[in-house]
Amino acid sequence: MRKPPVQKRAVQKRAGQDKAGRKAKAAPVQASGACVCGAVRIEIDVPARWAWHDHSQRSRHAQGAAYATYVGSYRSRFRVLEGAEHLTRYEDAEAGTTRSFCARCGTPMLYERAGSHTMVNLPRAVFSERTGREARYHMNLAEQADWTWAGEKLVPLKGYPGVLWEPPRKKQPARIVDAMFEP
């Protein structure tokens, strides 16, 4: 008895597969951001390469905050959608960095390092969507400002809804020095 010939089944295309039935790459997703006045609009492909908190004095000073949170992206995955003519650059030769700001409203938009030509760093706060990376790294902690909130207990401020404050620490009693007991 002869076996019937084996018929090749046609590859049925499913969602997420290419013509040969292999897993297809998803179309890139973007996260967009803008300066405060909206003159400069940027976009990166998600996920960002990395994200971190920078406690350095230079970043703190440039951002006007206790620390700056950045997302890093390959330049090939970064685009200025509108307002490139509104970007003003400041080059810090000593640090080997360049920072770009919106000339209209002053929002920090780009942070570039001289030795990293394929990457660009962007303040996380300019993005309205998720960037695909959580900032889990802290850099330059040795330069952290002494006034940075470090997770101390906060309590509601009576009479001011939505305001929390750090109560003063209890003073330690003064140590009495008695010459009779000192060596």
Backbone hydrogen bonds in HBPLUS format (Angstrom, degrees):
<---DONOR---> <-ACCEPTOR-->    atom                        ^
c    i                          cat <-CA-CA->   ^        H-A-AA   ^      H-
h    n   atom  resd res      DA  || num        DHA   H-A  angle D-A-AA Bond
n    s   type  num  typ     dist DA aas  dist angle  dist       angle   num
A0017-GLN N   A0014-ARG O   3.08 MM   3  5.57 138.4  2.26 145.7 140.0     1
A0024-ALA N   A0016-GLY O   2.77 MM   8  5.30 166.4  1.78 127.3 131.6     2
A0018-ASP N   A0022-ARG O   2.77 MM   4  5.52 152.0  1.85 151.9 161.5     3
A0021-GLY N   A0018-ASP O   3.04 MM   3  5.36 161.8  2.07 114.0 118.7     4
A0046-VAL N   A0029-VAL O   2.61 MM  17  5.37 172.5  1.61 160.2 160.6     5
A0031-ALA N   A0044-ILE O   2.92 MM  13  5.52 152.7  1.99 153.5 162.1     6
A0044-ILE N   A0031-ALA O   3.00 MM  13  5.52 155.3  2.06 151.2 158.8     7
A0128-SER N   A0032-SER O   3.19 MM  96  6.48 160.5  2.23 160.6 161.0     8
A0033-GLY N   A0042-ILE O   2.96 MM   9  5.19 160.9  1.99 135.8 137.5     9
A0042-ILE N   A0033-GLY O   2.85 MM   9  5.19 162.6  1.88 138.9 144.8    10
A0034-ALA N   A0126-VAL O   3.00 MM  92  5.50 143.1  2.14 144.4 144.9    11
A0035-CYS N   A0040-VAL O   3.07 MM   5  5.63 148.1  2.18 153.3 159.2    12
A0038-GLY N   A0035-CYS O   3.24 MM   3  5.16 140.1  2.40  96.6 107.9    13
A0041-ARG N   A0082-GLU O   2.95 MM  41  5.03 160.8  1.99 134.0 136.8    14
A0081-LEU N   A0041-ARG O   2.71 MM  40  5.29 136.0  1.90 136.6 149.5    15
A0082-GLU N   A0041-ARG O   3.29 MM  41  5.03 159.9  2.33 131.1 132.6    16
A0043-GLU N   A0079-ARG O   2.88 MM  36  5.24 139.4  2.05 153.5 158.4    17
A0079-ARG N   A0043-GLU O   2.83 MM  36  5.24 152.2  1.91 159.5 162.4    18
A0045-ASP N   A0077-ARG O   2.89 MM  32  5.26 140.7  2.04 144.2 154.3    19
A0048-ALA N   A0131-THR O   2.84 MM  83  5.74 149.0  1.94 161.6 172.1    20
A0049-ARG N   A0072-GLY O   2.72 MM  23  5.36 138.4  1.89 150.9 158.9    21
A0072-GLY N   A0050-TRP O   2.82 MM  22  5.12 163.0  1.85 136.9 141.8    22
A0052-TRP N   A0070-TYR O   3.01 MM  18  5.57 153.4  2.08 148.6 156.0    23
A0070-TYR N   A0052-TRP O   2.88 MM  18  5.57 156.6  1.94 164.1 170.0    24
A0053-HIS N   A0137-TYR O   2.77 MM  84  6.10 165.4  1.79 157.4 161.2    25
A0139-MET N   A0053-HIS O   2.85 MM  86  6.21 165.0  1.87 168.8 173.8    26
A0054-ASP N   A0068-ALA O   2.64 MM  14  5.17 171.1  1.65 164.4 167.1    27
A0068-ALA N   A0054-ASP O   3.02 MM  14  5.17 163.1  2.05 146.3 146.1    28
A0055-HIS N   A0139-MET O   2.97 MM  84  6.04 173.1  1.97 153.3 155.4    29
A0060-ARG N   A0056-SER O   2.93 MM   4  6.08 163.3  1.96 153.6 159.2    30
A0061-HIS N   A0057-GLN O   2.90 MM   4  5.98 157.8  1.95 146.9 152.8    31
A0062-ALA N   A0058-ARG O   2.92 MM   4  6.11 161.3  1.96 148.4 153.7    32
A0063-GLN N   A0059-SER O   2.90 MM   4  5.95 155.2  1.96 149.9 155.7    33
A0064-GLY N   A0060-ARG O   2.84 MM   4  5.68 132.3  2.07 138.2 150.4    34
A0065-ALA N   A0060-ARG O   3.31 MM   5  5.37 145.8  2.43 137.7 145.3    35
A0124-ARG N   A0069-THR O   2.80 MM  55  5.61 171.5  1.81 141.3 144.2    36
A0071-VAL N   A0122-LEU O   2.85 MM  51  5.35 152.1  1.92 149.1 157.7    37
A0122-LEU N   A0071-VAL O   2.82 MM  51  5.35 164.4  1.84 154.8 159.5    38
A0073-SER N   A0120-VAL O   2.86 MM  47  5.48 159.7  1.90 160.1 167.0    39
A0120-VAL N   A0073-SER O   2.88 MM  47  5.48 150.4  1.96 158.9 168.5    40
A0077-ARG N   A0074-TYR O   2.89 MM   3  5.30 154.4  1.96 112.6 121.0    41
A0075-ARG N   A0118-THR O   2.79 MM  43  5.53 163.6  1.82 139.7 142.0    42
A0078-PHE N   A0075-ARG O   3.12 MM   3  5.04 165.6  2.14 110.1 111.1    43
A0086-HIS N   A0083-GLY O   2.80 MM   3  5.23 157.1  1.85 115.3 123.2    44
A0087-LEU N   A0084-ALA O   3.19 MM   3  5.47 165.5  2.21 109.7 114.1    45
A0103-ALA N   A0086-HIS O   2.66 MM  17  5.31 163.5  1.69 162.3 168.5    46
A0088-THR N   A0101-PHE O   2.77 MM  13  5.24 164.3  1.79 157.6 163.2    47
A0101-PHE N   A0088-THR O   2.80 MM  13  5.24 157.2  1.85 150.8 157.4    48
A0090-TYR N   A0099-ARG O   2.74 MM   9  5.23 152.1  1.81 154.4 164.1    49
A0099-ARG N   A0090-TYR O   2.87 MM   9  5.23 163.4  1.90 149.1 152.2    50
A0092-ASP N   A0097-THR O   2.80 MM   5  5.31 165.6  1.82 158.8 163.7    51
A0096-GLY N   A0092-ASP O   2.80 MM   4  5.82 130.1  2.05 145.7 161.6    52
A0097-THR N   A0092-ASP O   3.19 MM   5  5.31 154.1  2.26 141.0 143.0    53
A0114-ALA N   A0096-GLY O   2.77 MM  18  5.27 165.1  1.79 164.7 161.1    54
A0098-THR N   A0112-GLU O   2.85 MM  14  5.09 153.0  1.92 143.6 149.4    55
A0112-GLU N   A0098-THR O   2.78 MM  14  5.09 169.8  1.79 158.2 161.6    56
A0100-SER N   A0110-LEU O   2.96 MM  10  4.93 158.9  2.00 130.8 135.9    57
A0109-MET N   A0100-SER O   2.77 MM   9  5.58 170.6  1.78 158.9 157.8    58
A0110-LEU N   A0100-SER O   3.24 MM  10  4.93 159.3  2.29 131.7 133.4    59
A0102-CYS N   A0107-THR O   2.98 MM   5  5.33 152.2  2.06 138.9 147.0    60
A0106-GLY N   A0102-CYS O   2.82 MM   4  4.89 141.4  1.97 132.9 143.0    61
A0111-TYR N   A0121-ASN O   2.76 MM  10  4.97 142.3  1.90 153.4 155.2    62
A0121-ASN N   A0111-TYR O   3.05 MM  10  4.97 149.1  2.14 144.9 151.4    63
A0116-SER N   A0113-ARG O   3.11 MM   3  5.43 164.9  2.14 115.4 119.6    64
A0119-MET N   A0116-SER O   3.46 MM   3  5.71 161.8  2.50 106.1 111.2    65
A0126-VAL N   A0123-PRO O   3.23 MM   3  5.98 165.5  2.26 119.5 123.2    66
A0127-PHE N   A0124-ARG O   3.20 MM   3  5.89 165.9  2.22 121.2 125.3    67
A0143-GLU N   A0140-ASN O   2.95 MM   3  5.55 153.8  2.02 115.0 122.8    68
A0144-GLN N   A0141-LEU O   3.03 MM   3  4.99 165.3  2.05 107.6 111.2    69
A0148-THR N   A0145-ALA O   3.24 MM   3  5.49 168.3  2.25 112.9 114.4    70
A0155-VAL N   A0165-TRP O   2.91 MM  10  5.55 162.8  1.94 153.5 156.3    71
A0165-TRP N   A0155-VAL O   2.88 MM  10  5.55 157.0  1.93 151.3 156.8    72
A0157-LEU N   A0163-VAL O   2.89 MM   6  5.69 162.1  1.92 156.8 153.0    73
A0160-TYR N   A0157-LEU O   3.06 MM   3  5.65 159.6  2.11 143.4 142.9    74
A0163-VAL N   A0160-TYR O   3.10 MM   3  5.68 156.6  2.16 143.7 143.2    75
A0181-PHE N   A0178-ASP O   3.01 MM   3  5.73 146.3  2.12 120.0 127.5    76
